């Protein structure tokens, strides 16, 4: 067997971490060249996390150095940019539970077969570290890019809450906040194939930076049922529509409260307002999420209900399925 055959066989003995077969057979690695004891090859690391890339390169180097006459290994890594549609989870005002909904949607998309990443785009009020049980951690960087943090939910995340001290106010003007948002979105997201952005409330500078620089594939609007929230939600819809961003649909949050003692259902914020508004605007209604202590407690514990079983998990599963269908319909 020639030296080239030995090199090729050695690489095909390593399984492609994102496919089937060996590295040569799957097209992950080029046929190596050898000259004066140096083996050189190109390794395609598209779709692999930074950790997976590093581990694969180390395995290739170790495998080739076992061969007689190979004293040095040179690996050139290449990567195709993954198309990652960005889904903005937005509201016209604060206090409607948008961040909790964002976390659960990301988990629901994962359970629907996607590989979502979660961007905490609420620069001034980041809450995703708490909701994903990733507080106190800091992301590393690769060159000029941040590397998304793995979370216990299996959904990578980046948040300003990971970059500043707990409780520290972020007193930045619009351009600085916009630049920070770009760093979070243009980060190293590994094999994520869709990004879910937890937007700040309102229709200000950060929202404008998002639609202008990082054109979302679509937006999901979260509202509570009462008239005041619906007025602000309509403003958020108008912002995205004027920017040419499709509205995937509207979610009505905090809709209906079941008394844990007597079982009676009450509607402290009203009922059906978001669904009626969506119908009037010709926008899809994605679902209704109840006002429930379990959702709040699970979120504060970093264990979103969408990751479990039960009726609340099924609510988010249904919403996630509609968003997944929308993404697939768009050919993404």
C-alpha positions as a Python dict, from the first residue, in 0.01 Angstrom:
ca = {
    (1, 'X'): (0, 0, 0),
    (2, 'X'): (139, 343, -98),
    (3, 'X'): (190, 629, 147),
    (4, 'X'): (-113, 806, -1),
    (5, 'X'): (-328, 496, 42),
    (6, 'X'): (-219, 471, 405),
    (7, 'X'): (-307, 836, 466),
    (8, 'X'): (-647, 799, 302),
    (9, 'X'): (-727, 481, 493),
    (10, 'X'): (-627, 649, 819),
    (11, 'X'): (-866, 939, 758),
    (12, 'X'): (-1149, 710, 658),
    (13, 'X'): (-1102, 530, 989),
    (14, 'X'): (-1228, 851, 1156),
    (15, 'X'): (-1606, 893, 1145),
    (16, 'X'): (-1753, 1217, 1014),
    (17, 'X'): (-1909, 1370, 1330),
    (18, 'X'): (-2199, 1516, 1131),
    (19, 'X'): (-2258, 1244, 875),
    (20, 'X'): (-2196, 883, 785),
    (21, 'X'): (-1875, 712, 680),
    (22, 'X'): (-1517, 825, 713),
    (23, 'X'): (-1380, 1171, 655),
    (24, 'X'): (-1267, 1109, 297),
    (25, 'X'): (-1576, 913, 191),
    (26, 'X'): (-1809, 1179, 329),
    (27, 'X'): (-1619, 1465, 168),
    (28, 'X'): (-1528, 1612, 506),
    (29, 'X'): (-1154, 1593, 426),
    (30, 'X'): (-958, 1614, 103),
    (31, 'X'): (-714, 1345, -2),
    (32, 'X'): (-396, 1429, 191),
    (33, 'X'): (-61, 1512, 39),
    (34, 'X'): (270, 1411, 188),
    (35, 'X'): (611, 1563, 129),
    (36, 'X'): (929, 1524, 332),
    (37, 'X'): (742, 1380, 628),
    (38, 'X'): (471, 1648, 629),
    (39, 'X'): (110, 1549, 567),
    (40, 'X'): (-124, 1827, 452),
    (41, 'X'): (-499, 1827, 396),
    (42, 'X'): (-808, 2049, 394),
    (43, 'X'): (-1074, 1977, 656),
    (44, 'X'): (-1428, 2108, 606),
    (45, 'X'): (-1567, 2198, 948),
    (46, 'X'): (-1901, 2338, 830),
    (47, 'X'): (-2181, 2283, 1079),
    (48, 'X'): (-1952, 2180, 1364),
    (49, 'X'): (-1927, 2357, 1698),
    (50, 'X'): (-1593, 2506, 1796),
    (51, 'X'): (-1536, 2221, 2041),
    (52, 'X'): (-1617, 1963, 1773),
    (53, 'X'): (-1381, 2131, 1525),
    (54, 'X'): (-1097, 2133, 1775),
    (55, 'X'): (-1154, 1770, 1872),
    (56, 'X'): (-1175, 1654, 1509),
    (57, 'X'): (-856, 1836, 1408),
    (58, 'X'): (-672, 1686, 1705),
    (59, 'X'): (-796, 1336, 1616),
    (60, 'X'): (-686, 1377, 1253),
    (61, 'X'): (-341, 1498, 1359),
    (62, 'X'): (-294, 1214, 1608),
    (63, 'X'): (-409, 952, 1356),
    (64, 'X'): (-176, 1069, 1081),
    (65, 'X'): (125, 1100, 1310),
    (66, 'X'): (93, 730, 1387),
    (67, 'X'): (189, 651, 1028),
    (68, 'X'): (553, 571, 947),
    (69, 'X'): (746, 870, 816),
    (70, 'X'): (488, 1135, 913),
    (71, 'X'): (648, 1385, 1150),
    (72, 'X'): (429, 1689, 1091),
    (73, 'X'): (63, 1746, 1004),
    (74, 'X'): (-78, 2065, 854),
    (75, 'X'): (-456, 2106, 855),
    (76, 'X'): (-634, 2391, 677),
    (77, 'X'): (-989, 2423, 810),
    (78, 'X'): (-1263, 2570, 592),
    (79, 'X'): (-1625, 2638, 666),
    (80, 'X'): (-1926, 2738, 462),
    (81, 'X'): (-2145, 3001, 621),
    (82, 'X'): (-2464, 2839, 748),
    (83, 'X'): (-2785, 3014, 650),
    (84, 'X'): (-2955, 3091, 979),
    (85, 'X'): (-3294, 3257, 958),
    (86, 'X'): (-3351, 3497, 1246),
    (87, 'X'): (-3688, 3491, 1422),
    (88, 'X'): (-3762, 3803, 1628),
    (89, 'X'): (-3986, 3751, 1933),
    (90, 'X'): (-4119, 4100, 1997),
    (91, 'X'): (-4377, 4303, 2184),
    (92, 'X'): (-4471, 4668, 2186),
    (93, 'X'): (-4438, 4697, 2564),
    (94, 'X'): (-4274, 4532, 2860),
    (95, 'X'): (-4433, 4303, 3112),
    (96, 'X'): (-4607, 4068, 2869),
    (97, 'X'): (-4382, 3768, 2932),
    (98, 'X'): (-4193, 3791, 2604),
    (99, 'X'): (-3864, 3657, 2741),
    (100, 'X'): (-4031, 3351, 2895),
    (101, 'X'): (-4211, 3289, 2566),
    (102, 'X'): (-3883, 3327, 2371),
    (103, 'X'): (-3706, 3064, 2581),
    (104, 'X'): (-3991, 2819, 2546),
    (105, 'X'): (-4020, 2875, 2171),
    (106, 'X'): (-3648, 2800, 2130),
    (107, 'X'): (-3692, 2476, 2325),
    (108, 'X'): (-4006, 2389, 2129),
    (109, 'X'): (-3821, 2439, 1799),
    (110, 'X'): (-3546, 2209, 1922),
    (111, 'X'): (-3804, 1942, 2003),
    (112, 'X'): (-3949, 1998, 1653),
    (113, 'X'): (-3618, 1898, 1495),
    (114, 'X'): (-3442, 2233, 1451),
    (115, 'X'): (-3108, 2337, 1602),
    (116, 'X'): (-3196, 2678, 1746),
    (117, 'X'): (-2968, 2935, 1902),
    (118, 'X'): (-3109, 3194, 2144),
    (119, 'X'): (-3005, 3560, 2121),
    (120, 'X'): (-3090, 3775, 2422),
    (121, 'X'): (-3136, 4096, 2221),
    (122, 'X'): (-3279, 4280, 2522),
    (123, 'X'): (-2951, 4465, 2571),
    (124, 'X'): (-3069, 4681, 2863),
    (125, 'X'): (-3265, 4415, 3049),
    (126, 'X'): (-3116, 4072, 2976),
    (127, 'X'): (-3300, 3789, 3147),
    (128, 'X'): (-3210, 3480, 2946),
    (129, 'X'): (-2921, 3373, 3175),
    (130, 'X'): (-3176, 3324, 3454),
    (131, 'X'): (-3432, 3155, 3229),
    (132, 'X'): (-3173, 2908, 3094),
    (133, 'X'): (-2986, 2839, 3422),
    (134, 'X'): (-2663, 2981, 3277),
    (135, 'X'): (-2599, 3270, 3516),
    (136, 'X'): (-2243, 3350, 3616),
    (137, 'X'): (-2085, 3217, 3297),
    (138, 'X'): (-1887, 3414, 3039),
    (139, 'X'): (-1852, 3328, 2670),
    (140, 'X'): (-1513, 3275, 2511),
    (141, 'X'): (-1409, 3428, 2181),
    (142, 'X'): (-1261, 3291, 1860),
    (143, 'X'): (-1075, 3574, 1691),
    (144, 'X'): (-1320, 3865, 1686),
    (145, 'X'): (-1626, 3644, 1738),
    (146, 'X'): (-1796, 3543, 2059),
    (147, 'X'): (-1870, 3174, 2099),
    (148, 'X'): (-2225, 3095, 2204),
    (149, 'X'): (-2256, 2930, 2544),
    (150, 'X'): (-2403, 2584, 2575),
    (151, 'X'): (-2696, 2568, 2816),
    (152, 'X'): (-2855, 2280, 3007),
    (153, 'X'): (-3144, 2304, 2760),
    (154, 'X'): (-2925, 2209, 2465),
    (155, 'X'): (-2987, 2553, 2313),
    (156, 'X'): (-2677, 2776, 2271),
    (157, 'X'): (-2719, 3128, 2405),
    (158, 'X'): (-2556, 3469, 2403),
    (159, 'X'): (-2669, 3752, 2630),
    (160, 'X'): (-2535, 4080, 2764),
    (161, 'X'): (-2617, 3922, 3099),
    (162, 'X'): (-2313, 3699, 3045),
    (163, 'X'): (-2084, 3994, 2970),
    (164, 'X'): (-2159, 4238, 3253),
    (165, 'X'): (-2159, 4201, 3629),
    (166, 'X'): (-2492, 4096, 3785),
    (167, 'X'): (-2708, 4398, 3861),
    (168, 'X'): (-2487, 4634, 3658),
    (169, 'X'): (-2684, 4892, 3460),
    (170, 'X'): (-2606, 4912, 3089),
    (171, 'X'): (-2620, 5287, 3024),
    (172, 'X'): (-2548, 5290, 2651),
    (173, 'X'): (-2678, 5510, 2375),
    (174, 'X'): (-2842, 5357, 2070),
    (175, 'X'): (-2532, 5304, 1849),
    (176, 'X'): (-2347, 5120, 2126),
    (177, 'X'): (-2647, 4897, 2192),
    (178, 'X'): (-2676, 4829, 1819),
    (179, 'X'): (-2308, 4729, 1800),
    (180, 'X'): (-2352, 4498, 2098),
    (181, 'X'): (-2649, 4335, 1930),
    (182, 'X'): (-2440, 4277, 1616),
    (183, 'X'): (-2173, 4103, 1823),
    (184, 'X'): (-2432, 3868, 1968),
    (185, 'X'): (-2591, 3782, 1633),
    (186, 'X'): (-2270, 3758, 1428),
    (187, 'X'): (-2116, 3517, 1677),
    (188, 'X'): (-1997, 3159, 1640),
    (189, 'X'): (-2317, 2954, 1669),
    (190, 'X'): (-2186, 2610, 1571),
    (191, 'X'): (-2451, 2397, 1402),
    (192, 'X'): (-2745, 2623, 1493),
    (193, 'X'): (-2972, 2655, 1187),
    (194, 'X'): (-3215, 2914, 1324),
    (195, 'X'): (-3171, 3198, 1572),
    (196, 'X'): (-3449, 3303, 1810),
    (197, 'X'): (-3406, 3665, 1922),
    (198, 'X'): (-3565, 3779, 2248),
    (199, 'X'): (-3622, 4144, 2153),
    (200, 'X'): (-3643, 4437, 2393),
    (201, 'X'): (-3987, 4592, 2435),
    (202, 'X'): (-4088, 4889, 2224),
    (203, 'X'): (-3989, 5017, 1881),
    (204, 'X'): (-3663, 5202, 1945),
    (205, 'X'): (-3299, 5197, 1837),
    (206, 'X'): (-3225, 4830, 1904),
    (207, 'X'): (-3531, 4720, 1705),
    (208, 'X'): (-3432, 4947, 1417),
    (209, 'X'): (-3076, 4811, 1422),
    (210, 'X'): (-3217, 4458, 1409),
    (211, 'X'): (-3440, 4512, 1106),
    (212, 'X'): (-3184, 4722, 918),
    (213, 'X'): (-2865, 4521, 978),
    (214, 'X'): (-2991, 4171, 1049),
    (215, 'X'): (-3316, 4148, 852),
    (216, 'X'): (-3521, 3890, 1043),
    (217, 'X'): (-3685, 3615, 841),
    (218, 'X'): (-4000, 3675, 1043),
    (219, 'X'): (-4138, 3814, 1367),
    (220, 'X'): (-4360, 3668, 1637),
    (221, 'X'): (-4560, 3923, 1838),
    (222, 'X'): (-4639, 3852, 2203),
    (223, 'X'): (-4924, 4035, 2375),
    (224, 'X'): (-5150, 4002, 2673),
    (225, 'X'): (-5524, 4025, 2603),
    (226, 'X'): (-5597, 4372, 2740),
    (227, 'X'): (-5647, 4675, 2515),
    (228, 'X'): (-5336, 4865, 2627),
    (229, 'X'): (-5102, 4578, 2541),
    (230, 'X'): (-5279, 4527, 2209),
    (231, 'X'): (-5229, 4891, 2112),
    (232, 'X'): (-4853, 4854, 2167),
    (233, 'X'): (-4843, 4515, 1996),
    (234, 'X'): (-5004, 4674, 1692),
    (235, 'X'): (-4723, 4931, 1686),
    (236, 'X'): (-4465, 4651, 1689),
    (237, 'X'): (-4647, 4480, 1401),
    (238, 'X'): (-4646, 4807, 1208),
    (239, 'X'): (-4268, 4849, 1259),
    (240, 'X'): (-4187, 4507, 1118),
    (241, 'X'): (-4433, 4537, 831),
    (242, 'X'): (-4290, 4873, 725),
    (243, 'X'): (-3945, 4714, 728),
    (244, 'X'): (-4066, 4429, 507),
    (245, 'X'): (-4034, 4165, 782),
    (246, 'X'): (-4312, 3904, 763),
    (247, 'X'): (-4524, 3855, 1074),
    (248, 'X'): (-4533, 3483, 1152),
    (249, 'X'): (-4815, 3529, 1399),
    (250, 'X'): (-4941, 3659, 1731),
    (251, 'X'): (-4930, 3484, 2070),
    (252, 'X'): (-5170, 3573, 2350),
    (253, 'X'): (-4988, 3533, 2680),
    (254, 'X'): (-5127, 3534, 3036),
    (255, 'X'): (-5467, 3434, 2899),
    (256, 'X'): (-5682, 3282, 3171),
    (257, 'X'): (-5596, 3195, 3530),
    (258, 'X'): (-5703, 2867, 3688),
    (259, 'X'): (-5741, 2897, 4065),
    (260, 'X'): (-5526, 2624, 4225),
    (261, 'X'): (-5776, 2592, 4512),
    (262, 'X'): (-6120, 2589, 4351),
    (263, 'X'): (-6039, 2529, 3985),
    (264, 'X'): (-6238, 2829, 3863),
    (265, 'X'): (-6104, 3010, 3557),
    (266, 'X'): (-6079, 3390, 3561),
    (267, 'X'): (-5941, 3636, 3308),
    (268, 'X'): (-5759, 3916, 3494),
    (269, 'X'): (-5624, 4057, 3167),
    (270, 'X'): (-5928, 3984, 2957),
    (271, 'X'): (-5965, 3706, 2700),
    (272, 'X'): (-5935, 3668, 2327),
    (273, 'X'): (-5814, 4021, 2256),
    (274, 'X'): (-5491, 3919, 2081),
    (275, 'X'): (-5668, 3658, 1872),
    (276, 'X'): (-5931, 3912, 1765),
    (277, 'X'): (-5664, 4169, 1683),
    (278, 'X'): (-5469, 3916, 1475),
    (279, 'X'): (-5785, 3828, 1282),
    (280, 'X'): (-5861, 4195, 1220),
    (281, 'X'): (-5508, 4250, 1087),
    (282, 'X'): (-5508, 3934, 876),
    (283, 'X'): (-5228, 3777, 1079),
    (284, 'X'): (-5208, 3418, 1199),
    (285, 'X'): (-5289, 3348, 1562),
    (286, 'X'): (-5031, 3104, 1701),
    (287, 'X'): (-5185, 3018, 2035),
    (288, 'X'): (-5288, 3116, 2385),
    (289, 'X'): (-5067, 3067, 2693),
    (290, 'X'): (-5234, 3068, 3036),
    (291, 'X'): (-5134, 3273, 3338),
    (292, 'X'): (-5002, 2995, 3557),
    (293, 'X'): (-4776, 2968, 3860),
    (294, 'X'): (-4598, 2660, 3720),
    (295, 'X'): (-4482, 2853, 3413),
    (296, 'X'): (-4344, 3133, 3631),
    (297, 'X'): (-4176, 2903, 3882),
    (298, 'X'): (-4023, 2679, 3615),
    (299, 'X'): (-3891, 2980, 3426),
    (300, 'X'): (-3729, 3130, 3737),
    (301, 'X'): (-3565, 2792, 3801),
    (302, 'X'): (-3417, 2782, 3450),
    (303, 'X'): (-3639, 2488, 3356),
    (304, 'X'): (-3885, 2614, 3091),
    (305, 'X'): (-4205, 2412, 3073),
    (306, 'X'): (-4153, 2340, 2702),
    (307, 'X'): (-3867, 2109, 2800),
    (308, 'X'): (-4097, 1886, 3002),
    (309, 'X'): (-4433, 1716, 2966),
    (310, 'X'): (-4781, 1817, 3063),
    (311, 'X'): (-5043, 2059, 2934),
    (312, 'X'): (-4820, 2368, 2932),
    (313, 'X'): (-4549, 2186, 2738),
    (314, 'X'): (-4811, 2086, 2481),
    (315, 'X'): (-4919, 2451, 2443),
    (316, 'X'): (-4565, 2552, 2347),
    (317, 'X'): (-4522, 2237, 2138),
    (318, 'X'): (-4821, 2344, 1928),
    (319, 'X'): (-4687, 2698, 1889),
    (320, 'X'): (-4340, 2568, 1802),
    (321, 'X'): (-4491, 2335, 1542),
    (322, 'X'): (-4662, 2629, 1371),
    (323, 'X'): (-4340, 2829, 1362),
    (324, 'X'): (-4149, 2524, 1236),
    (325, 'X'): (-4407, 2479, 959),
    (326, 'X'): (-4368, 2846, 866),
    (327, 'X'): (-3987, 2809, 850),
    (328, 'X'): (-4013, 2496, 634),
    (329, 'X'): (-4266, 2665, 405),
    (330, 'X'): (-4020, 2948, 353),
    (331, 'X'): (-3766, 2693, 227),
    (332, 'X'): (-3527, 2754, 511),
}
